[in-house]
């Protein structure tokens, strides 16, 4: 069948695999250190690169290969540098951990910082919306520091999701095997925190992507989320308590290599975007060479004129948008651009 007819089936299959993977990821939190589970999760980036080659025909470039190498090397280092035989946590042990001063300080600090950032972002949104309504313009884009806060709070909430998800998994896994751990009111609090944190994480990630470029959001979110998971795992579950010299060498080195691999994934994406742009320009130039203007202007001059016009148009739109005008007005600008285009842009050699 045509590709367009097969696409919904492929999407459904992919979504089912995604759900199964997340369920298994959640169960893994019940039997492995949370820092290892989150770091090994970067394997998804390797699968994405390979699947893109097979499913949509996206070609691999040298940066993709380097990213895959770094990610695999980082995963191996973190796995071999972690505690390979973590003891399971009982309900009584979890309750004792939540009463420790260091854990209480960590949880209160995370909660307060998250609430303050969310309140500030809400205030900023209300302020920008009021400005847009007053001046009858599109909603202004937040400043770069505020956009960064969206990414920070999303990573912090994702860290909480992993923290409570592991506690939930520690109780769920033995319960599925017949030893019911959900016999205390305390377990309701753990499950409630996890169920609130999980959708909140998804909402905040989407908000961050709405104000940040994907090339900015992805590496920053991933690094902050993994660092948060490693730190909270070290404080709450004492995952570094039994580390020896070799563990302290392999684990941080592996995490650093992983982060380099994640950065290379985004570099590869940026390179592919530029390659696609160059291919489009080459196609347009080839099309321009097939035609000559009726008044005798050569195809090379026509191409130069078109480039000059588009350079002027993009700069004009940027100024127009920074002034707070709506996207609809951009279309008006394009329609009226021939009457406002500077004469210097029309000069042909």
N, C-alpha and C positions, 0 to 999 in steps of 0.2 A: 504493500500500500504506500501511497505518498507519505512523505515525511510529516506533513501537517496532520494527517490522520493518525499517525503512530505517536505523535507527541503526547496526547493526553494519557495514553497507556504508559509511556515512559515516565511521565510525571508522577502518576499514581504509584508505579513501582519504586521510583526514587523516594517518594514521600514515605512509603511503607518501610523502606530500608532505613530512612532517617529516624523514624519512630523507634524501630527495633534497636538501632544503634544507641539512641538516647536511653532506652530502658536498660540495655546492657551496661551502659556507662554509669547509670545510677546504681545498678547492682554491684558494679565494680567498686564503688565507694564503700560498700559494706565489707569488702574483703581485702582491700589494698589501701595504702596511704593516699590521702587526698592530693598531696603534692605530686605524687607519681601519676595518678589518674588524670589530673588536669594537664600535666606536661605531656604525657603520652597522647593526649587528645589532639596534639598538633599533627599526629599522623593523618588526620582528616585533610590537611593541606596537601599531603603527598597524594592521597587518593583523589582529591580534586584535580590536581595537575594531570594525573594519568587518565581519569575519567573524561576530562575535557578533551583529551586527545582522541579517545575512542568514541565518545558519544556525539560531540559536536565538531570533531575534526580540527580542533585547535592545535596548532603545532607547538612543540616544545622548543624553547630556545635555551642556550647555554646557561642563562641565569636560573631557569627552571630546574635544570639538572643539578646545579650547584645548591639550590635551595633544598631539593630532595636529599642530597648528600648530607648537608648540615643537619637537617631535621632528623634523619635516621641516626646519624652519629650522636646527636644530642639525646635522643630517646635512649639509645644504648647506654650512654654514660649515666643518665639519671636513674635508669632501672638498676644498673649494676652498682650505683652509688647509694641506693636507698636501702632501707631495712627490708630484707627479703621475707622475713617471717614475723610480721606484725601480729601481736596478740589481739584477739577480738575483744571488743568493749562490751561489758555488761551494762544493764540499766543502772545498777548501783554505782558503777565506776563513772558513767556519764553524769549522774547526778552530783557526784563528788567533784568532778571537773568543773561543772558550772558554778560551784561554790568557791572555787579558788580565786584569790585576789587578782592574780594576773589575768585569768580568763574573764572575770567580771569587768576589769578595767578595759580589756580589749573589746568586749561586746558593747559596753556603754560608749566607748569612744567611737566605734564604728557606727552605732545607732545614731548618736548625736550628730556626728559629721554628716551622715547621709541625710538626716532630717534638715539640717541647716542648709545644705547645698540644694536640696529639693525646694525648700522655701525660697531661697534666693533666686533659683531659676524660675520659679513661678512668678515672683515679683518682677523679674526682668521681662518675662513674657507679657505680663499684664501691662507693663510700662510701654513696651514696643507696640502692643496692640492698640493702646490708647493713642499713641502717636500716629499710627496708621489711620485710625478712624478720624482723628482730628484733622489730618491733612489730606484725607481721602487718597491714600497711596497704599501700595502693597506693604505687607508686614516686613519691616526692616530685618536684615539678617543680624544675629547677635555677633558681638565682637569675638575675636579669636580666643581670649582667655575664658569667656563665658561658654563658647562652644566646647572648649577643652573640658570644662566642668561637667558637661553632659557625658562625656566619655569617662571621666573619673568616677562619677556617681554610678554609672552603669557597671563599671568594673567592681566597685565596692559592693554593690548589691549582688552581683554575680559571685563574689567571694563568700558572702553570707549564704547564698544558695548552696554552694558546695559544702560549706561548714555544717549547715543543718541537714543537707542531703546525706552527708556521710553518717551523721547521727541517726537519721531515719533509716538509712541502709543497714547500719549495724544492728538495728532492732528488727528490721524487716527480714533480713536474710535468714537468721535462725528461726524466725516465726514461720517462714515458708517451709522450713524443714521439720516443723512440728513443735518447736519450743516457743510458745507464745510469749513475746516480750511486751505486748501492749496491754499491760495489766495495771498501769499506774497513770494517774492524771498528768504526771510530768511528760509522758509520751505525747499527750494531746498538744502540749505547748510546742514540742519539737516539730510535730507534723504540721501544726498551724503556721509556725515560722517558715517552714520550708514551702508550704503551699502559697503563702503570701509573697515570699521572696521570688519564687520562680516566675510567675507572670509579671511581677514588677520589673524583674531583670529584662524580660523581653520588651516591655514597653520602653524602658530607658535606653536599650540598645537601638530601638527604632527611632527614638527621639534624637539620639546622638547621630545616627546616620542621616537624619533629616537636616541637620545643621552642619555636619562635617562631611568632607569628602571621604569616600571609602578607603582611599590610600592613606588618609590621616587616621581614621577611626580604627581600622583593623590592627595595625601593629601596636598602637598605643593601648587599645583595650586589651589585647591579648597579653602584652607584657605586664600591665598593671594587674590584670585578673590573676595571672599565674604567680606573680610575686605575692599578691594578697593571699592566695591559696597556700603557698609555701609557708608564709609567715604565720597565718592563723593555724595551719596544721602543726607547725612547730610549737606554738603556744598552747593550743587546746589539746591536741592528741599526742604531744610530746614526741613527734616523729623523728626529731634529731637527737633524742636523749641517748640513744645507743650508738650514735655515729662514732666510727673510728677515724683514724687519719685518712685512710683511703676513701671513706665515705665523704669526708669533708672536702676532698679534692675532686672526686668524680662528680658528685651531685651538683655543686655550683658551676663547675666547668661545663657539665652537660646542659644545665639550664641556659648558660650564656651562649653555647653553640646553638641551642634551639632558637633563642631569640634572634640570632644572626640569620638562621634559616627563614624565620618568619619575615624578617626584614627583606630578605632576598625575594620572597614570594611577591611582596608588594613592588619591589623594584622591577621584577619581571612583568607584572601587570602594567606598570607605567611604560616600560619599553614596548610592550605589545600595543598599547594605545597609540604611542608615537609611530610605530610601524604601520598600524592601520591608517593613521592620518597620512603618512607618506604614500601609502598605496592609493588612497583616495585622490591625493594630489596628482599622482602619476596618471591615474585613469582620466582625470579631468584634463590634464595636459594633452594626453593622447587624443581625447575627444576634440579639444580645441584645434589640434593640428589638422583635423579633417575638414574644418570649415574656415573660410576667409570672409571677413566683412565685405559687404558690397562696395564700400567706399575705398577699398584698396588696402586697408590696414592688415598687416600680416598676422598669422596666428600667434607668433611670438609676442608681438606688441599687444594683441588682444589678451593673451595670458597675463602679461605684465599689468595691464590695466585692471584685469579682474582681481589680481592679487592686491593691488593698491586699493581697490574699492573695498575688498573684504577686510583689509587691515584697518581702514578708516571706519568701516561699519562696526567692527568688533569693539574698537576703542570708543565709538560714540555710544554704543549700547551699554558699555561698562559705566561710562559717565552718567548715562540716563538712569541706569539701575541704581547707582550709588546715590543719586539724588532722590531716590525713593519712589520713582514712578512705577506703575504697575506693568506686568508683562504685556498686557493688551496694548499699552502705549508703544511697546517695542515694535509691534507689527505696524503701527502707524508710522513709526520712525523709518522702518524699512520701505514702506510705500512712498514716503515723502523724501527718501534719502537722495534721490537724483537731483532734487532742487536745492539741497543743502550741502552736497558733497564739495569739499574744497577743490579749487582748480588745480592745485598742485598734484592731487591724486589722479587727475585726468591727463597729466603731461606724459606724452609718449616720445621715446627717443627715435 
